[in-house]
Amino acid sequence: MSATNTPAAQADLAARGELDVDRVRQAIEAALAPLPVGARLDPAVVTATAQRLAEYAQVLLPRAAAAHGTRRSSRGPGLAGYGLTHVRYRLTHAGCPDAGADVAAAHVWCQEMARSCQMLLGLVSDNPQSEVVT
């Protein structure tokens, strides 16, 4: 594991507003991976995944909003604008349920946040002025 791949290094990058796109994609893939039949969810893993996805979304959200603002039409916010509003709401008002109390609900939250991160990453990736670390 390199120095930039440690959780502490990733948290530091997120705090500075930098993001490793490959790490975001890996987190998205892990959250959306099908569970084997009969598998049990580990509350600690689900909690860590939720925290990581929320951090990624917080870094991506302002950049995606800026990218969307440069492309949106005068007819309204459009689908991407409503998606940005939804992600912003989820991060501020509808956080991940306690995985210790309801691990399945927390897992679903992670899947939804992973899809949100996909959308944000798509908006940022389509913006040539983006400063995402690849």
Contacts in CASP RR format, 6 or more apart in sequence:
PFRMAT RR
TARGET T0000
AUTHOR 0000-0000-0000
METHOD contacts of the structure
MODEL  1
MSATNTPAAQADLAARGELDVDRVRQAIEAALAPLPVGARLDPAVVTATA
QRLAEYAQVLLPRAAAAHGTRRSSRGPGLAGYGLTHVRYRLTHAGCPDAG
ADVAAAHVWCQEMARSCQMLLGLVSDNPQSEVVT
3 9 0 8 1.000
4 10 0 8 1.000
4 13 0 8 1.000
4 20 0 8 1.000
5 20 0 8 1.000
5 23 0 8 1.000
10 20 0 8 1.000
10 23 0 8 1.000
10 52 0 8 1.000
10 55 0 8 1.000
11 55 0 8 1.000
13 19 0 8 1.000
13 20 0 8 1.000
13 133 0 8 1.000
14 55 0 8 1.000
14 56 0 8 1.000
14 58 0 8 1.000
14 59 0 8 1.000
17 59 0 8 1.000
18 59 0 8 1.000
18 131 0 8 1.000
18 132 0 8 1.000
18 133 0 8 1.000
19 56 0 8 1.000
19 59 0 8 1.000
19 60 0 8 1.000
19 132 0 8 1.000
19 133 0 8 1.000
20 133 0 8 1.000
20 134 0 8 1.000
21 121 0 8 1.000
21 125 0 8 1.000
21 132 0 8 1.000
21 133 0 8 1.000
21 134 0 8 1.000
22 134 0 8 1.000
24 56 0 8 1.000
24 60 0 8 1.000
24 117 0 8 1.000
24 121 0 8 1.000
25 121 0 8 1.000
27 49 0 8 1.000
27 52 0 8 1.000
27 53 0 8 1.000
27 56 0 8 1.000
27 114 0 8 1.000
27 117 0 8 1.000
28 53 0 8 1.000
28 114 0 8 1.000
28 117 0 8 1.000
28 118 0 8 1.000
28 121 0 8 1.000
30 49 0 8 1.000
31 49 0 8 1.000
31 53 0 8 1.000
31 110 0 8 1.000
31 111 0 8 1.000
31 113 0 8 1.000
31 114 0 8 1.000
32 111 0 8 1.000
32 114 0 8 1.000
32 115 0 8 1.000
35 41 0 8 1.000
41 99 0 8 1.000
41 103 0 8 1.000
41 104 0 8 1.000
41 106 0 8 1.000
41 107 0 8 1.000
42 103 0 8 1.000
43 99 0 8 1.000
43 100 0 8 1.000
43 103 0 8 1.000
43 106 0 8 1.000
44 99 0 8 1.000
46 99 0 8 1.000
46 103 0 8 1.000
46 106 0 8 1.000
46 107 0 8 1.000
46 110 0 8 1.000
47 96 0 8 1.000
47 99 0 8 1.000
47 100 0 8 1.000
47 106 0 8 1.000
49 110 0 8 1.000
50 96 0 8 1.000
50 99 0 8 1.000
50 106 0 8 1.000
50 109 0 8 1.000
50 110 0 8 1.000
50 113 0 8 1.000
51 96 0 8 1.000
53 110 0 8 1.000
53 113 0 8 1.000
53 114 0 8 1.000
53 117 0 8 1.000
54 91 0 8 1.000
54 95 0 8 1.000
54 96 0 8 1.000
54 113 0 8 1.000
56 117 0 8 1.000
57 87 0 8 1.000
57 91 0 8 1.000
57 113 0 8 1.000
57 116 0 8 1.000
57 117 0 8 1.000
57 120 0 8 1.000
58 91 0 8 1.000
60 117 0 8 1.000
60 120 0 8 1.000
60 121 0 8 1.000
60 124 0 8 1.000
60 132 0 8 1.000
61 84 0 8 1.000
61 87 0 8 1.000
61 88 0 8 1.000
61 91 0 8 1.000
61 120 0 8 1.000
63 120 0 8 1.000
63 123 0 8 1.000
63 124 0 8 1.000
63 127 0 8 1.000
63 130 0 8 1.000
63 131 0 8 1.000
63 132 0 8 1.000
64 80 0 8 1.000
64 84 0 8 1.000
64 119 0 8 1.000
64 120 0 8 1.000
64 121 0 8 1.000
64 122 0 8 1.000
64 123 0 8 1.000
64 124 0 8 1.000
65 84 0 8 1.000
66 127 0 8 1.000
67 123 0 8 1.000
67 124 0 8 1.000
67 126 0 8 1.000
67 127 0 8 1.000
67 129 0 8 1.000
67 130 0 8 1.000
68 80 0 8 1.000
68 81 0 8 1.000
68 84 0 8 1.000
68 123 0 8 1.000
70 127 0 8 1.000
72 78 0 8 1.000
72 80 0 8 1.000
72 81 0 8 1.000
77 84 0 8 1.000
77 85 0 8 1.000
80 119 0 8 1.000
80 123 0 8 1.000
83 116 0 8 1.000
83 119 0 8 1.000
84 120 0 8 1.000
84 123 0 8 1.000
86 116 0 8 1.000
87 116 0 8 1.000
87 119 0 8 1.000
87 120 0 8 1.000
90 112 0 8 1.000
90 113 0 8 1.000
90 116 0 8 1.000
95 109 0 8 1.000
96 106 0 8 1.000
96 109 0 8 1.000
96 110 0 8 1.000
96 113 0 8 1.000
97 105 0 8 1.000
97 106 0 8 1.000
97 109 0 8 1.000
98 106 0 8 1.000
99 106 0 8 1.000
99 107 0 8 1.000
100 106 0 8 1.000
124 130 0 8 1.000
124 132 0 8 1.000
125 132 0 8 1.000
END
